[in-house]
């Protein structure tokens, strides 16, 4: 005769198995866990939650070793990745070890405590009583299961990376308020490359980075720039508003399901009114990075690159009145620094208005002898009279370079002295106390007037010539670009041409003119800002 207690236990075990079986998928686990960790807040499901969960499940199965998720704030990224996913994996594998890191330790502690709250809840323990916390391991920074799994919290650059883990979760490695700080960004990159990347190798540790884009050279940009990125990483990128030319697809078969340009990511929670309010508060750069997951607005943020005009590929070049070569010299030849950059501008008139055409540009890491030789060779160039780098023929005689301008810093100081000895007409550019951004701000009105031109590609009509695209891309991302050498070369050229009246800005209204201290300007350095 069967023991009633045994029968009851068997029935309960079967029922528990059936109930637990409902949560084979992470998304169902998240839905059920929501009221435990979020209290009375209403759960609103959306397709992006399915997408995140499916990619995390692929990490759990070993199909993905490294996952990068870019998504706007407030879209459950931390709750899914840092809170629910470890608890979901533990129900079947309580021996797994997790390291959670954020830009501030208290943030990773917050999510770890929510995971523990979830695991110790009545709902979780009823379904998965095999997952127990080890007595005496109840600390904020680290706690363990009875199966020797653990969860450790740290900050970017902080403790705990000497441990051997199975999962490395990096959730918001950079504070949005500090994204413009090169030192803060570099600290995160160094910690990731030199410390975190090598940890857990003996346990085949998987890495998940989840964050909003804040700068071209933030951790996401750093990861995507690696040569092995396409093979070793899966990138799930979900902007707040849909952009057809940036539609996300991954090797799991996921494709962003939105169809209409500008369609919202999560309209049941972030409707048009809320998103518009967010956009107004964040400004162009905040919207581009935190909401749209690209580090600069389309067409340029500070510098409106959409204002560049294209000189038609079939049109002869205009008669050049003045040719200026502008150099921003690198502080060293090391490839980790900004390279030396050169832009060449030809001034011409059209419709009675002065304009400037980009005749050439390049950026390279050169040692000093190479730089000196390159500058002298460029000085000897003629522009407009022959097919050079795709430049079409012009009706007028070619023109040589009238002037070379070099920023008066580091290698530039020695360069000016050397090339003058070689009879190159060169002058120093002294930016004074103005930083890169303020110089770009001063040059931006010239661009916005529609006075600057790029050559049209003969291969891809409607686009700039190939060699000019890197220049345009850098200006578009400035000041969030990885490099700013082209921007510096451009801004000093524009300021010189403006100050010498080779390019004219509209006259200020009379009442504004009266406020200008012309006497003070008269005695100032004409090349200082």
CORGI-V28591 format. One record per backbone hydrogen bond with DSSP energy under -1.0 kcal/mol. CO is the residue of the C=O (numbers start at 1). NH is the residue of the N-H. If there is no record, write none. Layout:
BEGIN
co = [CO/CO]
nh = [NH/NH]
END
This chain:
BEGIN
co = [3/4/5/6/7/8/9/10/11/12/13/14/15/16/17/19/20/21/25/26/27/28/29/30/33/33/34/38/46/47/48/49/50/51/52/53/54/55/56/57/58/58/59/65/66/67/68/69/70/76/77/78/78/79/80/84/85/86/87/89/89/93/97/97/98/99/100/101/102/104/104/105/106/107/108/109/110/111/112/113/114/115/116/118/121/122/123/124/128/132/134/137/141/143/144/145/149/150/151/152/154/155/160/166/167/168/169/170/172/175/178/181/182/183/184/185/186/187/188/189/190/191/191/192/196/200/200/201/206/207/208/209/210/211/215/218/219/220/221/223/226/228/229/234/236/240/242/243/244/248/250/254/260/263/266/266/271/272/273/274/275/276/277/278/279/283/284/285/286/287/288/289/291/297/299/303/304/305/309/311/312/322/323/323/324/325/326/327/328/334/340/341/342/343/344/345/346/347/348/350/353/355/356/357/360/362/364/367/368/369/370/371/372/373/374/375/376/378/383/386/388/399/403/404/405/406/407/409/410/411/412/413/414/415/416/417/419/420/424/425/427/429/431/435/436/437/438/439/440/443/443/444/445/446/447/451/452/453/454/455/460/463/465/466/468/469/470/471/472/473/474/477/480/484/485/486/487/488/489/490/491/492/493/494/495/496/497/497/498/509/509/510/512/513/516/517/518/521/525]
nh = [7/8/9/10/11/12/13/14/15/16/17/18/19/20/21/22/23/24/29/30/31/32/33/34/36/37/38/41/49/51/52/53/54/55/56/57/58/59/60/61/63/64/62/207/234/209/236/211/238/80/81/82/83/84/85/88/89/90/91/92/93/96/166/167/152/169/154/171/156/107/108/109/110/111/112/113/114/115/116/117/118/119/120/121/125/126/127/128/131/146/137/139/153/151/134/148/145/98/143/100/102/158/163/206/99/208/101/210/103/178/181/185/186/187/188/189/190/191/192/193/194/195/196/197/199/203/205/204/168/67/170/69/172/71/218/222/223/224/225/226/229/232/233/68/70/265/262/246/247/256/253/250/263/242/269/270/275/276/277/278/279/280/281/282/283/287/288/289/290/292/294/293/240/300/306/305/307/308/454/456/315/347/402/403/345/405/343/407/341/337/364/328/362/326/359/324/357/321/355/353/350/348/453/346/344/342/340/371/372/373/374/375/376/377/378/379/380/381/399/388/391/383/325/427/327/429/409/412/413/415/416/417/418/419/420/421/424/423/426/404/406/408/434/439/440/441/442/443/444/446/447/448/449/451/450/356/309/358/311/465/463/457/468/469/472/473/474/475/476/477/478/480/216/488/489/490/491/492/493/494/495/496/497/498/499/500/502/503/501/512/513/514/515/516/518/521/522/524/528]
END
